[in-house]
Amino acid sequence: MPETGSEAGNSIRKGVEGKDGADTKGLGTTEQRIIPAMSSVFNFTFVPWFRSVAPYIHKFRNQTFVVGIAGEAIAAGKLPHLAQDLAMIQAMGVKIVLVYGFRPQVNEQLQAKGHAPKYSHGIRITDEVALDCAQEAAGQLRYEIEAAFSQGLPNTPMADSTVRVISGNFLTARPVGIVDGVDFQHSGVVRKVDTAGITKVLDMGAMLLQSPFGFSPTGEAFNLTMEEVATSVATALQVDKLIFLTEVPGLRLRPLEPASEDNPIDTELPLAAAEQLLAGLPRAERPGDVGFYLQHCVQACKAGVERSHILPYAVDGAILLEVYVHDGIGTMIVDEKLESLREAEENDVGGILKLIAPFENDGTLVKRSRTEIEREVGSYTVIAHDGVIFACAALMPYPEARTGEMAALTVSPDVQGQGDGERVLKRIEQRAKAAGLESIFVLTTRTTHWFLKRGFVLMDPDWLPEARKRKYNWDRKSQVLVKKLSA
């Protein structure tokens, strides 16, 4: 007989009892399967993650990225996941120009025809046979890329969503010509980028797909390098990011030495440091050479592209990790140091409160109210990275005593040991000198040695200016450290 009434209800409840036999009255089967997972996984993993990612989603909305994918990545079978990641990034409001390479695909076809690939100065010598192979490889890869973006995002709410991909003749090229006695034949370099045409495509909400081919005004085809095309397009559009997905895992602190714990990837290089590094490297001729992608990143940054990235395609989700996680996964070259050292503004109050709260809770810092920080926000110096505050300190002057207190010096645990404390201290000293002060002092219970190493000396609390002495908490027994400022 079919179950009815309370018998059916009992059957459902029995079906969702846990292994310990706990009854789950009042909840349906689906709810019972979801709620434990929601509480254990979402509450402790998804929510903090999403909160950390949300500012980057907001920041990059309506920005433009040029993404260069090495042909090696496609040959390694990475295209399906790369297409999913790029589709998600575009869905979050980023405009994308995708440039693909086909170096291994062309070499494979040349090998099948018994024709050896030829290179010079890091550029393929494109004879008639190589040109035919390049055209065939470009067409095949375009088909594969468009097909990958037509699949949507499987098993997600975006499963039925496709990404419109548009390609065309947006590049005018010219021949490389003869260099050092080598005739490069059908190899070319970018002469002009149709920025108006590309911008129109991006404003339509489509992704622009650019092959490493350019054409002369007379219709002659030239084989280009993916790296040069991506750099030229990024420069012409003055995009927000140029990203290379490559076989290189990023640049190391000592690039010519093996990777190790003592020789990690340098996740951020200011342009000046990148230029210095590039100058000390052997000439880059092949993609595996350390400076091969770095030279293009430097070129882009010098031409006005603020950030360029070298990422390893071997790491699943590398582009998501680089764009939406603070430290990233590869190496970023920046036109200026992203960490902005500046005086605080009104909209920094929330960030300062969030930064100092853990240190107030454990007793390292004296608690400060939001009202107090809002009133004194102009006294604070902060280090901000992509809108997130990672260090701060305040200067409270006592002009009558020609001194000032440096208060609430705080560095986020995520970046401690990278010199941010010293940078903030130096700026506070500069501000104090500009205000005509002869010294600065701090009150601390736990960081005495840090200040002693930086030129502070211990003083009796009676040294404090009268106005500060009246507020001194004798129960807290903070040590007073003073630093004389040089003229």
Sequence and secondary structure as in RCSB ss.txt:
>XXXX:A:sequence
MPETGSEAGNSIRKGVEGKDGADTKGLGTTEQRIIPAMSSVFNFTFVPWFRSVAPYIHKFRNQTFVVGIAGEAIA
AGKLPHLAQDLAMIQAMGVKIVLVYGFRPQVNEQLQAKGHAPKYSHGIRITDEVALDCAQEAAGQLRYEIEAAFS
QGLPNTPMADSTVRVISGNFLTARPVGIVDGVDFQHSGVVRKVDTAGITKVLDMGAMLLQSPFGFSPTGEAFNLT
MEEVATSVATALQVDKLIFLTEVPGLRLRPLEPASEDNPIDTELPLAAAEQLLAGLPRAERPGDVGFYLQHCVQA
CKAGVERSHILPYAVDGAILLEVYVHDGIGTMIVDEKLESLREAEENDVGGILKLIAPFENDGTLVKRSRTEIER
EVGSYTVIAHDGVIFACAALMPYPEARTGEMAALTVSPDVQGQGDGERVLKRIEQRAKAAGLESIFVLTTRTTHW
FLKRGFVLMDPDWLPEARKRKYNWDRKSQVLVKKLSA
>XXXX:A:secstr
    HHHHHHHHHHHT  TT    TT  HHHHHHHHHIIIIIIIIIHHHHHHHHHHHHHHTT EEEEEE HHHHH
TT HHHHHHHHHHHHHTT EEEEEE  HHHHHHHHHHTT    EETTEE B HHHHHHHHHHHHHHHHHHHHHHT
T  TTSTTTT    EE    EEEEE  EETTEE BTBEEEEEE HHHHHHHHHTT EEEE SEEE TT  EEE  
HHHHHHHHHHHHT SEEEEEES    BSSTTS  BTTB B  EEEHHHHHHHHHTS    STTSTHHHHHHHHHH
HHTT SEEEEEETTSTTHHHHHHHSSS SSEEEESS SSEEEE  GGGHHHHHHHHHHHHHTTSS    HHHHHH
HGGGEEEEEETTEEEEEEEEEEEGGGTEEEEEEEEE TTTTTSSHHHHHHHHHHHHHHHTT SEEEEEESS HHH
HHTTT EEE GGGS HHHHTT  TTTT EEEEEE   
